[in-house]
Amino acid sequence: MLMIPIDTGNKAIKTENFEFHSGITALESMPGENEEALMFQDKYYRLSHERNVYLPDKTLDDRYYLLTLFAIAKELEKLRQSRPFIPGELISMDLVVGLPPLYYRSQYKKFRDYFYREGRLVHCAYMGRSYRLTFSNVYVHMQTYAAYLYLAKELKLSTYPKVLMIDIGGYTLDYMLLEKGMILWNYTDSTGKGVISMYQRVNKGIREKFDLDLKENDIDSVLKEESCMYGEAIRKRVVEIVTEHVEEILGMFRECGIDLRSAMTIFVGGGSILLSKIIETVWKRYDGEYYVVNDSKVNVHGYRKKYLFDKKMQ
C-alpha cells in the first residue's frame, strides 16, 4: 500500500521530499506551458511564495485540501522515477497527517473526514499530467509526539528521566513533557507563540522606529544572517525583538511549572531551526541541556514511523 505522510503547517507544507509555503492562489485562466499548476474540479491553482492568512480551523475551506493535493502530486512525480504509473491508473494510498497536541482529541475526526471525504475518487492534474486518486484511509497522528518517536532512538531520549519537546511551527508552539516516554498531559499544550506571532511583533517594532514594513522572508534573511538590503540598525532591532520573543517563550515554562534544568529539552520544527542562534544566546541563562534538531521534517518522519508500527501491530 502506498502511504504519503504530510505535515500541513500554517507556514509550510512538508513531505518526505518537499517543503513549500502554505500559500495557494486560484488562476483566472489556463496556466502556461510547464507552469507548476494543479487542476481540480475544473479550476486551476498555483502555489504562492507567501503563505495564506492563518486559519484557526484548517477545515473551513479547501485551501489545505488543495495544498495537500499539491504535496501528493509532487511526491507522485518523484515516485515516477522508480515506479512508472500507467495512464489512467487508479492510485490508492493511505494519507497520514497530523494535529497539534491540544487539538488532537477534539479535532481528530473532523480533520480525518476533511481529507477522506468518504473515500471518493479524486480527479486532478499536476503540470498537465492527470491523476486518479483514492484514499484507502486517512490517519491523523499527533504532532510533537511523532517527532519524539522519530528522534527517540537517534538521540537516546530513553536515557533521560524527562524530555521536554518544544515544537516551534508557523502559528503554534507546541510543548510536551514526557517522563520515561509517557506523555505528562498536565505539562502538554499548544500555544499561539509560533513564528507568525513573532513576525507580527517584529514588524510592529520596525514600523514604530523606522516606518518600514518588513516581509516575513526579510525577517528570515536577517535571522539567518544572509545578505539583505537593510542597514545594521534595522538588523540589530530585528534581533533584539526576536530575542525578547524567545526570552518570553522560555520564561513561559517556569510559569507552567516546568524546570528547564530537570529535563532534556529538544527543539524541533522549522521555527526552532530559524531561531537556533537566538535560542543559543538566550539559553545561556539556563543550566539545562538542550538540542535543536536541524531537520524541519521530523514530524513527517515520525508519521511514517508511527504508521508502520501501527500496521505491524495489527
SULLIN-V990587 format. One record per residue. RES is the residue in one letter. OMEGA is omega as a letter, one per 40 degrees, with the letter a starting at -180 (none if undefined). NEAR is the number of other C-alpha atoms within 12 Angstrom. Layout:
BEGIN
RES/OMEGA/NEAR  RES/OMEGA/NEAR
END
This chain:
BEGIN
M/i/15  L/i/24  M/i/31  I/i/40  P/a/39  I/i/46  D/a/49  T/a/45  G/i/46  N/a/39  K/a/39  A/i/37  I/a/44  K/i/39  T/i/40  E/a/30  N/a/25  F/i/26  E/a/30  F/a/32  H/i/33  S/a/35  G/a/31  I/i/33  T/i/28  A/i/23  L/i/21  E/a/12  S/a/14  M/a/20  P/i/21  G/a/16  E/i/10  N/i/13  E/a/18  E/a/25  A/i/35  L/i/39  M/i/32  F/a/32  Q/i/14  D/i/15  K/a/21  Y/a/28  Y/i/33  R/i/36  L/i/32  S/i/24  H/i/18  E/a/21  R/i/28  N/i/26  V/a/21  Y/i/25  L/i/23  P/i/19  D/a/23  K/a/29  T/a/24  L/i/14  D/a/16  D/a/22  R/a/33  Y/i/37  Y/i/32  L/i/38  L/i/44  T/i/41  L/i/39  F/a/41  A/i/38  I/a/45  A/i/37  K/i/32  E/i/28  L/i/33  E/i/24  K/a/19  L/i/18  R/a/15  Q/a/11  S/a/10  R/a/13  P/i/13  F/i/21  I/i/13  P/a/13  G/a/14  E/i/16  L/a/21  I/i/29  S/a/25  M/i/26  D/i/30  L/i/40  V/i/42  V/a/45  G/i/43  L/i/40  P/a/43  P/a/36  L/a/27  Y/a/26  Y/a/26  R/a/18  S/a/16  Q/a/23  Y/a/26  K/a/21  K/a/22  F/i/33  R/a/30  D/a/22  Y/a/31  F/a/39  Y/i/29  R/i/21  E/i/15  G/a/20  R/i/18  L/a/22  V/i/29  H/i/25  C/i/31  A/a/33  Y/a/34  M/i/25  G/a/21  R/a/25  S/i/25  Y/i/31  R/a/27  L/i/30  T/i/29  F/i/31  S/i/25  N/i/27  V/i/32  Y/i/35  V/i/40  H/a/39  M/i/39  Q/a/48  T/i/48  Y/i/44  A/i/38  A/i/44  Y/a/43  L/a/35  Y/a/30  L/a/34  A/a/26  K/a/16  E/a/14  L/i/21  K/a/19  L/i/29  S/a/21  T/a/16  Y/i/23  P/i/19  K/i/30  V/i/43  L/i/44  M/i/47  I/a/48  D/a/50  I/a/46  G/a/43  G/i/41  Y/a/35  T/i/37  L/a/39  D/i/41  Y/a/45  M/i/43  L/i/38  L/i/33  E/a/24  K/i/20  G/a/24  M/a/21  I/i/25  L/a/21  W/i/16  N/a/18  Y/i/29  T/a/34  D/i/32  S/a/30  T/i/28  G/a/24  K/i/32  G/a/37  V/i/40  I/i/36  S/i/29  M/i/38  Y/a/32  Q/i/25  R/i/29  V/a/37  N/i/30  K/a/22  G/i/26  I/i/29  R/a/18  E/a/15  K/a/15  F/a/19  D/a/12  L/i/17  D/i/23  L/i/28  K/i/22  E/i/27  N/i/23  D/i/26  I/i/36  D/a/29  S/i/21  V/a/34  L/i/35  K/a/21  E/i/22  E/i/14  S/i/15  C/a/18  M/a/15  Y/a/23  G/a/13  E/a/14  A/i/15  I/a/29  R/i/30  K/a/20  R/i/27  V/a/40  V/i/35  E/a/24  I/i/28  V/i/41  T/i/27  E/a/23  H/a/28  V/i/34  E/i/26  E/i/20  I/a/35  L/i/37  G/a/20  M/a/22  F/i/30  R/i/17  E/i/13  C/i/18  G/i/16  I/i/28  D/a/24  L/i/31  R/a/23  S/a/23  A/i/30  M/a/33  T/a/38  I/i/41  F/i/40  V/i/42  G/i/44  G/i/39  G/i/43  S/i/39  I/i/30  L/a/36  L/a/40  S/a/31  K/i/24  I/i/30  I/a/34  E/a/23  T/a/19  V/a/25  W/a/28  K/i/17  R/i/15  Y/a/22  D/a/15  G/i/21  E/i/23  Y/i/31  Y/i/28  V/a/33  V/a/31  N/i/20  D/a/28  S/a/36  K/a/39  V/i/39  N/i/45  V/i/45  H/i/34  G/i/37  Y/i/41  R/a/34  K/i/28  K/i/30  Y/a/33  L/i/23  F/a/15  D/i/13  K/a/14  K/a/9  M/a/8  Q/none/7
END
